[in-house]
Amino acid sequence: MANIQKRIGKDGLTSYRVQIRLKGFMPESASFARKTDAKAWADKTEAEMKAGRHFGASKRHTFNELADAYAPHAKDKARLVYWRGVFGKDSLDTLTPARISKVRDKLLSEDTLRFATPATGNLGQDANRLRMKRSGATVNRYLAGLSSCLAYGVKEMQWIEKNPCERISKPAESKGRVRFLSDEERTALLNACKSHEDLYLAVVLALSTGARQAEIMTLRYGQIDFGRGVITLHETKNGETRSLPLVSSAFVMLKERAKVRSLNDDRVFPPTTRARKSDCLDLRQPWDKAIREACIVNFHWHDLRHTAASYLAMAGVSLVEISKILGHRTMQMVSRYSHLSDGHIVATGEKLAQRLGI
């Protein structure tokens, strides 16, 4: 119920303070110069509170408080940490589409740690290499992390009336880069990697499983079932458990490595003694060296994953099966390989024609 009090200030001006107290709601208050405005606000606020449309809580809670509540459900905790640094102490009602858009533009304009061109081996030239900007796809992942948190504030906590992320435009995303190794490039790369045992095993695993670099480098022996020839990934990018085939040379090399592994460390690629704080072995330098020796240009580690997917498509494996191996939730990501499976599509059409008798 609303209570309106008339007040006269030291300057002689009259004001009207409204206090609303309803069972099950936090008290709300406001001041107005005219009593009619005070009564109109009280009637409107009371009606919204009773209808469940009043979100005064957005002024009382900060983004950090919402992030704390949402954290156990967050799939992308790294992005959540970033947004804490941007909006942490701000009240939720100040998170407007305009503010979020400014951060979006800042993310697009900043340099990343990745270089725009490959290393040449010349220290002077490499020191002046340009850095890459964030892609539209990467910025959209940042926005998706924020949007999920704010959606939790709308639906679960009921601290926010609307999700401001729904009102901002998303950067355009490229159709997806598909760079894969030719047969000659694959042979040259594997030969260049053989001098480094860890690099060779990691590359063979990447080519034979299509796994991401982080999934391979953080691999532990407990995830490997040599009896079934399967690697099980529990912590994946999309949050779902995924199984990888362990076959051929990868199976043999991993089994040999397991015989001489440390009993105190179950990591397949443990870091060196000089980098004990790292989670896994750093292969950047030997990888760059191998790429140069193999004379391969415009090729990144993630392209090993594209190579595996491309070979599967060209071998006639369906896009649905490829998506399961790669761990894609939707067909949109794997559709980039569709043009490589034309032969399989024609063969499928011929089978249908035979069945129809035409």
HELIX and SHEET records of a PDB file:
HELIX    1   1 LYS A   35  ALA A   51  1                                  17    
HELIX    2   2 ALA A   57  ARG A   60  1                                   4    
HELIX    3   3 PHE A   63  TYR A   70  1                                   8    
HELIX    4   4 ALA A   71  HIS A   73  5                                   3    
HELIX    5   5 LYS A   77  PHE A   87  1                                  11    
HELIX    6   6 LEU A   92  THR A   94  5                                   3    
HELIX    7   7 PRO A   97  SER A  109  1                                  13    
HELIX    8   8 LEU A  123  ALA A  127  1                                   5    
HELIX    9   9 GLY A  136  LYS A  155  1                                  20    
HELIX   10  10 PRO A  164  ARG A  167  5                                   4    
HELIX   11  11 ASP A  183  CYS A  193  1                                  11    
HELIX   12  12 GLU A  197  THR A  209  1                                  13    
HELIX   13  13 GLN A  213  MET A  217  1                                   5    
HELIX   14  14 TYR A  221  GLN A  223  5                                   3    
HELIX   15  15 SER A  248  LYS A  259  1                                  12    
HELIX   16  16 THR A  273  ALA A  275  5                                   3    
HELIX   17  17 ARG A  284  GLU A  293  1                                  10    
HELIX   18  18 ASP A  303  MET A  314  1                                  12    
HELIX   19  19 LEU A  319  LEU A  326  1                                   8    
HELIX   20  20 MET A  331  VAL A  334  1                                   4    
HELIX   21  21 SER A  335  SER A  341  5                                   7    
HELIX   22  22 ASP A  342  LEU A  356  1                                  15    
SHEET    1   A 3 ALA A   2  ILE A   8  0                                        
SHEET    2   A 3 THR A  14  ILE A  20 -1                                        
SHEET    3   A 3 GLU A  28  PHE A  32 -1                                        
SHEET    1   B 2 ASP A 111  PHE A 115  0                                        
SHEET    2   B 2 ARG A 131  LYS A 133 -1                                        
SHEET    1   C 3 ILE A 224  ASP A 225  0                                        
SHEET    2   C 3 VAL A 230  LEU A 233 -1                                        
SHEET    3   C 3 ARG A 242  PRO A 245 -1                                        
END                                                                             
